[in-house]
């Protein structure tokens, strides 16, 4: 009997996004979706040349959104005579838009720190995988002669809970942490069986079975307070593609929730909100915006101050008003008198 084919080891999200940025910087004419999925580190391991790659394609669409949210100017170039066909469209990152402006200079100390960071990139396994990706791109005729490793990635710091939870997943043990749910007066201790760590709309989430209720729950890592403690005994995890199901659930929530905003023209809020994934500008300064978590969106919208007026839904309106009232109280408190 032939040995069963093992699934490839998962590639960390940051590594996949970095490899994608490198690949799109390495080409002037751009790469098609098929070229990306079949050659770039993080995709090619799961690419099936003769099978269904729909799950991988959805991952690429989410990765595009994450890259753009990081400020990377990823462009889509449609094929003349075949507009709207995303299979023939090409993707690229124009170097002139990604390079630092010519008028920016670094001090000697800043340059030293940047060189140390570059050395860390070069010495890590990520650099080797990136070189493998570039070699494969050359094999399909893409010109990658320029030293693309000179382009520095923008790194988003992960939540402190990420590493211990990732360790819990790999060791198949339980995890305990204090979790502060919006509206609760204090954090509560949760003990869970981790199932998957996923990034959605730029934020990390944990899909897990809450042992307190015996049901699956999704936890936002930024709401975990204090250290994560791991169990010692191995826990049974039923087979399943929990990462894919978690992302589908979050996508469904995102699709269902729509905020109606009135945005002041020409403001920072208009630029940021109107260009977000799924945003729809409906005229008269109004923007329809999909969201996953009402409290996270309320925090963001309140930060824009008078540039944004929330028209709906009511729960979001109330949440933003609560935050603005709290800001007014904080700034109207009498100053402390010092003798």
Long-range contacts (C-beta under 8 A, 24 or more apart in sequence): 8-45, 8-46, 9-45, 11-41, 11-42, 11-45, 13-199, 14-155, 14-156, 15-41, 15-42, 15-126, 15-129, 16-40, 16-41, 16-42, 16-43, 16-63, 17-42, 17-63, 17-66, 17-67, 17-70, 18-126, 18-130, 18-153, 19-126, 19-129, 19-130, 19-133, 20-63, 20-67, 21-67, 21-72, 21-93, 21-151, 21-153, 22-130, 22-133, 22-134, 22-148, 22-149, 22-151, 23-133, 23-134, 23-137, 24-74, 24-91, 24-92, 24-93, 25-93, 25-95, 25-98, 25-148, 25-151, 26-134, 26-137, 26-142, 26-143, 26-144, 26-146, 26-148, 27-92, 27-137, 27-142, 27-143, 27-144, 28-92, 28-143, 29-90, 29-92, 30-75, 30-77, 30-90, 30-91, 30-92, 31-90, 31-91, 31-92, 31-137, 31-142, 32-87, 32-88, 32-89, 32-90, 32-91, 33-57, 33-60, 33-86, 33-87, 33-89, 33-91, 34-87, 35-137, 35-140, 35-142, 36-60, 36-91, 39-133, 39-136, 39-137, 39-140, 40-133, 41-129, 41-130, 41-132, 41-133, 44-133, 44-136, 55-244, 58-247, 62-200, 62-247, 64-91, 65-201, 65-277, 66-199, 66-202, 68-277, 69-201, 69-202, 70-154, 70-156, 70-202, 71-154, 72-98, 72-154, 73-97, 73-98, 95-151, 98-151, 99-151, 114-152, 117-152, 118-152, 121-149, 121-153, 122-149, 156-202, 158-204, 159-204, 159-221, 159-222, 159-224, 160-224, 161-206, 161-221, 161-224, 161-228, 162-197, 162-204, 162-221, 164-227, 164-228, 164-230, 165-194, 165-197, 165-206, 165-221, 165-228, 166-197, 167-230, 168-194, 168-228, 168-230, 168-231, 169-194, 169-195, 169-196, 169-197, 171-230, 171-234, 172-234, 172-235, 172-237, 173-230, 173-231, 173-232, 173-233, 173-234, 173-235, 174-211, 174-230, 174-231, 174-233, 174-235, 175-208, 175-228, 175-229, 175-230, 175-231, 176-228, 176-229, 176-230, 176-231, 177-224, 177-225, 177-226, 177-227, 177-228, 177-229, 178-224, 178-225, 178-226, 179-219, 179-223, 179-224, 179-225, 180-223, 180-225, 181-223, 182-223, 182-295, 187-225, 187-226, 190-219, 191-231, 192-217, 192-219, 193-235, 193-237, 195-237, 195-240, 195-242, 195-246, 196-242, 196-243, 196-246, 197-243, 198-243, 198-246, 198-247, 198-250, 200-247, 200-250, 200-251, 200-254, 200-292, 201-250, 201-254, 201-277, 201-292, 203-296, 205-246, 205-250, 207-242, 207-243, 207-245, 207-246, 218-246, 218-249, 218-250, 220-293, 220-296, 250-292, 253-292, 254-278, 254-290, 254-291, 254-292, 255-290, 257-290, 257-291, 257-292, 257-294, 257-313, 258-288, 258-289, 258-290, 258-291, 258-313, 259-288, 259-289, 259-290, 259-291, 259-297, 259-301, 259-310, 259-312, 259-313, 259-316, 260-286, 260-287, 260-288, 260-310, 260-311, 260-312, 260-313, 261-286, 261-287, 261-288, 261-289, 261-301, 261-308, 261-309, 261-310, 261-311, 262-286, 262-287, 262-308, 262-309, 262-310, 262-311, 263-287, 263-307, 263-308, 263-309, 264-306, 264-307, 264-308, 267-304, 267-307, 268-304, 268-307, 269-304, 269-307, 269-308, 270-307, 273-308, 286-311, 291-316, 294-319, 295-319, 298-322, 298-323, 299-323, 302-327
